[in-house]
């Protein structure tokens, strides 16, 4: 009985094609903040698999996946780049999480501690921070 059930599930995935997911890897930004963000995600979302947001281009089980992909692409590569920084003091990314065929999209923004003097001569200190927020999606 188990073999028959496994065969049915395998045929279903072959027939439907399944979702082609892109492996999540470091691309750019502060590598230390990248690792810190990943550890925080793994704590908050245990047993989830991490994938690149670029997987959205091929996912059929998320409503409007292609529109979400285009929106994210605009933030990462388009005219919203100054809002979505990746340099020596910042790490930002969108991460697709998967667990048992269910998906979540996270927006990650981290920045190192910094100090600067404002126009009035006051020294402003910003602590290191890492914000992880979930982007709402509809799954079929």
PASEBA-1860 file (N, C-alpha, C; in nm, 3 decimals):
! residues 140
1> XXXXXXXX> 0.083/-0.120/0.000/0.000/0.000/0.000/0.087/0.125/0.000 ~ 0.195/0.125/0.080/0.284/0.241/0.086/0.349/0.266/-0.049 ~ 0.388/0.158/-0.117/0.452/0.172/-0.248/0.356/0.232/-0.350 ~ 0.231/0.191/-0.345/0.130/0.245/-0.437/0.109/0.393/-0.410 ~ 0.097/0.430/-0.284/0.080/0.571/-0.247/0.200/0.654/-0.291 ~ 0.320/0.603/-0.268/0.441/0.673/-0.311/0.443/0.690/-0.463 ~ 0.403/0.588/-0.535/0.400/0.594/-0.682/0.301/0.700/-0.730 ~ 0.186/0.709/-0.664/0.086/0.809/-0.702/0.140/0.950/-0.679
9> XXXXXXXX> 0.203/0.971/-0.565/0.261/1.102/-0.534/0.371/1.136/-0.634 ~ 0.458/1.040/-0.667/0.566/1.063/-0.763/0.511/1.099/-0.900 ~ 0.408/1.028/-0.945/0.347/1.058/-1.075/0.286/1.197/-1.073 ~ 0.222/1.234/-0.963/0.162/1.368/-0.953/0.267/1.476/-0.971 ~ 0.383/1.463/-0.903/0.488/1.564/-0.914/0.550/1.566/-1.053 ~ 0.565/1.450/-1.114/0.620/1.446/-1.250/0.521/1.509/-1.348 ~ 0.393/1.477/-1.334/0.291/1.530/-1.425/0.275/1.680/-1.409 ~ 0.276/1.727/-1.287/0.256/1.869/-1.262/0.385/1.949/-1.276
17> XXXXXXXX> 0.496/1.881/-1.277/0.624/1.949/-1.293/0.683/1.998/-1.162 ~ 0.601/2.016/-1.060/0.652/2.067/-0.933/0.706/2.208/-0.949 ~ 0.751/2.265/-0.842/0.808/2.400/-0.846/0.960/2.389/-0.856 ~ 1.017/2.466/-0.948/1.162/2.468/-0.965/1.218/2.576/-0.874 ~ 1.284/2.535/-0.768/1.332/2.629/-0.668/1.480/2.658/-0.686 ~ 1.517/2.785/-0.669/1.655/2.831/-0.684/1.721/2.831/-0.547 ~ 1.837/2.767/-0.538/1.911/2.757/-0.412/1.943/2.897/-0.358 ~ 1.929/2.913/-0.227/1.959/3.041/-0.162/2.107/3.048/-0.128
25> XXXXXXXX> 2.174/3.150/-0.177/2.317/3.169/-0.153/2.347/3.316/-0.131 ~ 2.462/3.341/-0.069/2.510/3.479/-0.050/2.541/3.539/-0.187 ~ 2.493/3.663/-0.210/2.520/3.732/-0.336/2.604/3.857/-0.315 ~ 2.552/3.948/-0.231/2.627/4.071/-0.205/2.579/4.132/-0.075 ~ 2.651/4.235/-0.030/2.621/4.297/0.098/2.720/4.250/0.202 ~ 2.694/4.282/0.325/2.783/4.245/0.435/2.764/4.098/0.470 ~ 2.867/4.017/0.452/2.858/3.871/0.474/2.829/3.837/0.620 ~ 2.884/3.914/0.712/2.858/3.891/0.854/2.709/3.912/0.885
33> XXXXXXXX> 2.650/4.017/0.830/2.507/4.042/0.851/2.423/3.935/0.780 ~ 2.468/3.888/0.664/2.401/3.779/0.592/2.391/3.656/0.683 ~ 2.502/3.620/0.745/2.503/3.502/0.832/2.417/3.524/0.957 ~ 2.421/3.645/1.012/2.339/3.676/1.129/2.190/3.663/1.093 ~ 2.152/3.718/0.979/2.012/3.711/0.934/1.969/3.566/0.915 ~ 2.054/3.485/0.854/2.020/3.343/0.833/2.000/3.270/0.964 ~ 2.085/3.298/1.062/2.070/3.234/1.193/1.940/3.276/1.260 ~ 1.905/3.404/1.249/1.778/3.451/1.307/1.659/3.385/1.239
41> XXXXXXXX> 1.666/3.370/1.106/1.558/3.305/1.032/1.544/3.159/1.075 ~ 1.656/3.090/1.088/1.652/2.949/1.128/1.597/2.932/1.269 ~ 1.621/3.030/1.356/1.564/3.026/1.491/1.413/3.049/1.488 ~ 1.373/3.148/1.411/1.232/3.187/1.406/1.146/3.091/1.324 ~ 1.206/3.031/1.220/1.135/2.939/1.130/1.212/2.806/1.122 ~ 1.210/2.728/1.229/1.285/2.602/1.227/1.226/2.504/1.125 ~ 1.312/2.423/1.068/1.274/2.318/0.973/1.222/2.371/0.840 ~ 1.241/2.498/0.811/1.206/2.552/0.680/1.329/2.547/0.590
49> XXXXXXXX> 1.307/2.527/0.462/1.414/2.531/0.363/1.419/2.671/0.305 ~ 1.540/2.726/0.291/1.557/2.861/0.238/1.591/2.857/0.090 ~ 1.519/2.940/0.012/1.541/2.950/-0.132/1.548/3.096/-0.172 ~ 1.606/3.121/-0.286/1.614/3.256/-0.340/1.476/3.304/-0.383 ~ 1.454/3.435/-0.373/1.328/3.493/-0.420/1.312/3.472/-0.570 ~ 1.421/3.445/-0.640/1.415/3.423/-0.785/1.336/3.297/-0.819 ~ 1.312/3.211/-0.720/1.229/3.092/-0.739/1.086/3.129/-0.775 ~ 1.043/3.249/-0.738/0.905/3.292/-0.764/0.871/3.292/-0.913
57> XXXXXXXX> 0.974/3.306/-0.995/0.952/3.308/-1.140/0.895/3.175/-1.190 ~ 0.921/3.066/-1.117/0.880/2.933/-1.162/0.777/2.865/-1.074 ~ 0.727/2.933/-0.972/0.634/2.868/-0.879/0.491/2.885/-0.927 ~ 0.424/2.772/-0.941/0.286/2.776/-0.988/0.186/2.772/-0.872 ~ 0.231/2.738/-0.752/0.140/2.722/-0.639/0.118/2.849/-0.558 ~ 0.176/2.961/-0.600/0.153/3.090/-0.533/0.078/3.180/-0.631 ~ -0.037/3.231/-0.586/-0.112/3.326/-0.669/-0.026/3.449/-0.694 ~ -0.027/3.499/-0.815/0.047/3.621/-0.854/0.197/3.610/-0.830
65> XXXXXXXX> 0.253/3.493/-0.838/0.397/3.475/-0.813/0.479/3.562/-0.909 ~ 0.440/3.568/-1.034/0.516/3.646/-1.133/0.510/3.795/-1.100 ~ 0.395/3.846/-1.054/0.384/3.987/-1.015/0.469/4.015/-0.892 ~ 0.470/3.924/-0.796/0.554/3.941/-0.677/0.701/3.941/-0.718 ~ 0.738/3.851/-0.808/0.875/3.844/-0.860/0.915/3.978/-0.922 ~ 0.828/4.035/-1.006/0.856/4.164/-1.071/0.871/4.277/-0.970 ~ 0.787/4.277/-0.868/0.794/4.380/-0.763/0.927/4.371/-0.688 ~ 0.966/4.250/-0.650/1.092/4.232/-0.579/1.210/4.270/-0.668
73> XXXXXXXX> 1.205/4.230/-0.794/1.312/4.263/-0.888/1.330/4.414/-0.900 ~ 1.221/4.489/-0.896/1.226/4.635/-0.901/1.296/4.692/-0.778 ~ 1.272/4.631/-0.661/1.339/4.678/-0.539/1.487/4.642/-0.538 ~ 1.520/4.524/-0.586/1.659/4.477/-0.580/1.745/4.538/-0.690 ~ 1.692/4.544/-0.812/1.773/4.590/-0.927/1.724/4.719/-0.991 ~ 1.602/4.760/-0.961/1.541/4.873/-1.030/1.557/5.006/-0.962 ~ 1.453/5.088/-0.971/1.460/5.227/-0.925/1.444/5.244/-0.774 ~ 1.431/5.137/-0.699/1.416/5.145/-0.553/1.544/5.098/-0.482
81> XXXXXXXX> 1.656/5.092/-0.553/1.779/5.037/-0.497/1.829/5.112/-0.374 ~ 1.809/5.244/-0.367/1.860/5.317/-0.251/1.786/5.277/-0.123 ~ 1.664/5.227/-0.136/1.588/5.178/-0.021/1.633/5.037/0.018 ~ 1.679/4.962/-0.079/1.718/4.823/-0.061/1.868/4.812/-0.077 ~ 1.943/4.846/0.031/2.089/4.858/0.023/2.159/4.724/0.048 ~ 2.268/4.704/-0.025/2.359/4.592/-0.003/2.499/4.644/-0.023 ~ 2.566/4.673/0.089/2.703/4.723/0.083/2.778/4.674/0.207 ~ 2.886/4.738/0.242/2.967/4.692/0.356/2.897/4.707/0.491
89> XXXXXXXX> 2.799/4.796/0.501/2.731/4.817/0.629/2.585/4.770/0.628 ~ 2.538/4.718/0.514/2.398/4.675/0.503/2.388/4.539/0.433 ~ 2.283/4.468/0.470/2.244/4.346/0.399/2.094/4.345/0.389 ~ 2.042/4.334/0.268/1.898/4.327/0.244/1.870/4.215/0.145 ~ 1.759/4.146/0.165/1.724/4.041/0.071/1.579/3.997/0.094 ~ 1.526/3.931/-0.006/1.399/3.861/0.004/1.432/3.713/0.003 ~ 1.370/3.637/0.091/1.400/3.495/0.103/1.269/3.418/0.098 ~ 1.268/3.314/0.017/1.153/3.226/0.007/1.176/3.107/0.099
97> XXXXXXXX> 1.081/3.082/0.187/1.088/2.967/0.278/0.987/2.862/0.231 ~ 1.025/2.736/0.247/0.935/2.626/0.209/0.938/2.520/0.317 ~ 0.821/2.471/0.352/0.808/2.361/0.446/0.682/2.284/0.409 ~ 0.699/2.158/0.374/0.587/2.071/0.338/0.499/2.130/0.228 ~ 0.562/2.191/0.129/0.488/2.246/0.016/0.420/2.380/0.042 ~ 0.439/2.436/0.159/0.383/2.567/0.193/0.495/2.669/0.189 ~ 0.465/2.788/0.142/0.568/2.891/0.122/0.542/3.015/0.207 ~ 0.652/3.083/0.236/0.651/3.214/0.302/0.758/3.297/0.233
105> XXXXXXXX> 0.737/3.429/0.228/0.839/3.519/0.175/0.878/3.615/0.286 ~ 1.008/3.623/0.312/1.058/3.712/0.415/1.134/3.828/0.352 ~ 1.120/3.945/0.415/1.199/4.062/0.378/1.299/4.082/0.491 ~ 1.427/4.079/0.458/1.533/4.090/0.557/1.612/4.218/0.533 ~ 1.629/4.298/0.639/1.710/4.420/0.632/1.795/4.429/0.757 ~ 1.925/4.429/0.737/2.018/4.437/0.850/2.116/4.551/0.826 ~ 2.159/4.613/0.936/2.260/4.719/0.925/2.352/4.713/1.045 ~ 2.478/4.745/1.021/2.578/4.748/1.128/2.556/4.872/1.215
113> XXXXXXXX> 2.611/4.870/1.333/2.605/4.986/1.421/2.678/5.103/1.354 ~ 2.626/5.223/1.373/2.689/5.340/1.311/2.676/5.463/1.399 ~ 2.763/5.560/1.373/2.760/5.690/1.440/2.773/5.797/1.333 ~ 2.701/5.906/1.354/2.720/6.020/1.264/2.681/6.147/1.338 ~ 2.731/6.258/1.288/2.702/6.387/1.349/2.594/6.455/1.265 ~ 2.484/6.493/1.330/2.377/6.559/1.256/2.412/6.707/1.233 ~ 2.332/6.780/1.157/2.364/6.920/1.127/2.375/7.011/1.250 ~ 2.319/6.970/1.363/2.326/7.050/1.484/2.448/7.015/1.570
121> XXXXXXXX> 2.529/6.920/1.522/2.650/6.882/1.594/2.631/6.770/1.694 ~ 2.511/6.715/1.704/2.486/6.604/1.796/2.531/6.473/1.733 ~ 2.593/6.388/1.811/2.635/6.257/1.762/2.518/6.161/1.779 ~ 2.478/6.101/1.670/2.367/6.006/1.668/2.426/5.866/1.654 ~ 2.386/5.776/1.744/2.433/5.638/1.739/2.317/5.546/1.703 ~ 2.340/5.463/1.604/2.242/5.362/1.564/2.299/5.225/1.597 ~ 2.229/5.146/1.676/2.280/5.011/1.709/2.265/4.917/1.589 ~ 2.340/4.807/1.592/2.323/4.705/1.488/2.182/4.649/1.500
129> XXXXXXXX> 2.119/4.629/1.385/1.984/4.575/1.390/1.958/4.489/1.268 ~ 1.866/4.398/1.288/1.828/4.307/1.181/1.676/4.287/1.190 ~ 1.605/4.336/1.090/1.460/4.323/1.086/1.420/4.215/0.987 ~ 1.334/4.126/1.030/1.283/4.020/0.944/1.131/4.028/0.947 ~ 1.072/4.054/0.831/0.928/4.067/0.821/0.876/3.972/0.714 ~ 0.754/3.926/0.736/0.693/3.835/0.640/0.606/3.913/0.542 ~ 0.621/3.881/0.415/0.541/3.942/0.310/0.419/3.853/0.286 ~ 0.298/3.908/0.291/0.180/3.823/0.272/0.170/3.770/0.129
137> XXXX> 0.136/3.643/0.117/0.115/3.581/-0.014/-0.009/3.492/-0.006 ~ -0.066/3.464/-0.122/-0.178/3.370/-0.131/-0.128/3.247/-0.203 ~ -0.147/3.135/-0.139/-0.105/3.008/-0.201/-0.227/2.930/-0.244 ~ -0.217/2.868/-0.360/-0.330/2.789/-0.415/-0.352/2.665/-0.334
END
